[in-house]
Every structure is written in structure tokens, then in C-alpha cells.
Amino acid sequence: MAGGARSVVTDEFWRSYRDAAGLRHDDYDVVTFGNGPEMAAELAELTVAGIKRATAGLVRQFGPDAEPPPLVGGYVVLLDGANRPRAIWRTTEIRTGPLNSVDERFAWDEGEGERTREWWLSAHRRFFGRRAAADGFHMHDEIETVFERFEIVWPPEIADISLPEATIRK
């Protein structure tokens, strides 16, 4: 996961949801999955298809000089590999723990590869290991990890939850 910048396009996408949902704030983050356009496109497609409903990141990637940390109830605009908004999610659960504390359910909900704990650990060891090598930190199975679950709230055709009819402005 990588933090992205707001743009005219993300603001328009957000405003469509905000107005339909009757929200009165512009508090949202922008994210792309993975470490490049190809992975971002692939994982955005898994999200749009209803397969991916969780993500994980190292605790060290969040903070004042990095990405904002996820918050339960927080909104995120997901970009694909071409930096196009594809979905808005609302974070439903956050757990912090060692990388190897991932369970089968989370691996399934993250929706990648074989969707097993074994596959998830292997893939994330490689992914975070590349980041560790580039950033000069030690990668290990006990490294503190943020496990985040979310539900898609926008656009309506892929949303996990429907807006009440009374709030949808035609």
C-alpha cells in the first residue's frame, strides 16, 4: 500500500460519494496498492471484483513523515495503476501485530494468490523484504504489521453496503 496525493479527479470522485451519502466532510486518504502500476492495477481489480477486502502494511510505513495510519471509520479513495479512482472504502477493523500473526481468514479476505496463510506469508515476506532492502531495515517474521479490513462504499454498483434510498440524490 502506498499513500497517494489528492487531485482534482480524486476530489470529484469523493464529492460524488459525499453528496450521495449526505456527508459533510472531506476527510479521506488516497491509496494505491503494491509497488508499481501493474500491481496497483491487479489489486484494484480484485477490489472492484469483490474479492479483496483487506490489506496489510508495516507499522513503520505510517506516521507524520509518511502515510497517514488507517483509522476505523476512515475513508480511502483507491487508485489503480493509471492513478484513476476505482473505489472508496471505509475501514472496518484494524489490528496491529507481528507479520506472522496473520490468520487464514485475513489471508482469504486479502484476496491475493492462493488466499491461504502460507501463500500470504511467503508473498508478504518477499514484498516487505524488498522494501527492507531498499530502505535499510531488518525484515523478520515478528515485524509489526497493520492488518486492515474494509468495506466498499462507492461506487454504488460495487458497494458492499447500499446507501439508504432517502440519501441518494438523483
N, C-alpha and C positions, 0 to 999 in steps of 0.2 A: 504494500500500500504506500502510495506517495501523496503527499499533500499537493494540491494544485491551487492555482490562483483563480480568483473570481474574474469574470469577464462579462461583457455585455450579454453574451449568449447564456452564461450560467445564471445571470441575474434575471433574464427573461424567462428561462425555464423555471426558476424558483418562484417568480411572481405569478406564473400560471398556477402553480400548486398553491401558493399562499392565498391567492384570491379565491380559488375554488374551495379551499379548506376553511376560509374565513380567519386565517391567522393575521396577526397584526405586528409581525416582527420579520426581520431579515437575518436571523441568526442561522447560518448554515455554513458548513465546510465543503470544500471541493476535494475529491479524491480520484486518483487513477490507481488501478490495481497493477501489481507487478513491477517490472523494471525496464519496460520498454513498450513501444506501440503494439507489437504483436501480442505480448502477454496481456496488456491492458484491453485490447480488443477481444481476445479469447475469454477473459474473465468477466468482462462486461456482458458478453453474450450469454454466459452461464447465469448471470444475474437476471438478465431480461427474460431468459427462458424459464425462470422459476427454480433453478437448480441450486444456485449459490445464495445462501442466506447467512453466511458467517465469514469472518476474516480474522487474521491474526497479524500482529506486528510486535516488534521488540519494544519493550518499555523505553529503551534508550533513544528510539526514534521520535519520541514525543516530548514536548516541552517548549519553553519560551523561545528558544532559538531554533526550533524545528517544527514539526507538525503539531497542530493542537491535539490534545488527547481526546479520545472519544468520550462522550457523556451519554448516559442512559437518557433517552428522550431527545437527544440531539439529532439534527438533520444533516444529511450529507448528499450533495449532488455528485453522482458517479459519472465520470468521463470515460469514453472509450479511447482507443489508440489514436484516433484522429482529433482528440480533445473535444468531442461532441458530447453534450449531456445525454445520458441514456435513461437515467432513473434517479429518483430521490428515495433515500431510505431514512428510516428513523431507527436509531439504536435502541434495542430492547433489553440487552443484557451485556454486561462487561464483567470479565473475571481476569484477574492477574495471577500468574503462577509460572512455574518452570515450564519451559518448552515441552518437556517430556510428560507433563501432566495432562496433555491433550487426551480426550477420550474418544471412543468410537463415534458417539453421537455428533460431537463437534466436527470430526473429520468428515462425516457424512454430510453435515449441514454446510461445510465449506464448499462441497460440491466439485472438488477437483480430482482428476486422475481416477484411481480405483475407489475413492471415497472410504478408504479404510485408515485406521490409526497408523498401521505400519507404512502405508504409502505416504500418508500425510507427513509423518516424522522424517522419512527419507527425503521427500521433496523440500521440506522446510529447513532441514539441516543444510542441504545444498544451497537453497536460496539465501538463507541468512548467513551461511558460511561465506558466500561470495561478497556479501555486504561487509562482513567482519574483515575479510582480507583487504578489501578496498579502503575501509575506514580504520584499520589497525586496532581492532579489538579481538579478544579471545572468544571464539564461538564454542559453546558447550551445551549439553542437554539440559542444564539447570538454568540457563539464561532466562531472565524474567521476560515474560511474554504477555501481551494483552490479547485476550480472546474475546471477540466482539460478535454478537448476533444482531441481526437487523430484520426489519420487515420493509417491503417496498410500499411506498405510499403514492408514488407518482411515476409515470402517467397512469391514468385510470385503467387502461387496457392490460397492464401487467401488475397492477397493485395487488398486494396481499389482503388489503382491507379496503373496503369501499367507503367513500365519503357519504355521509347521510344526504339523501336527495335534497333536503332543505338547504344544504350548504353549497350545492353545486349551482353555480351561476351559468346559465345557458348563454 
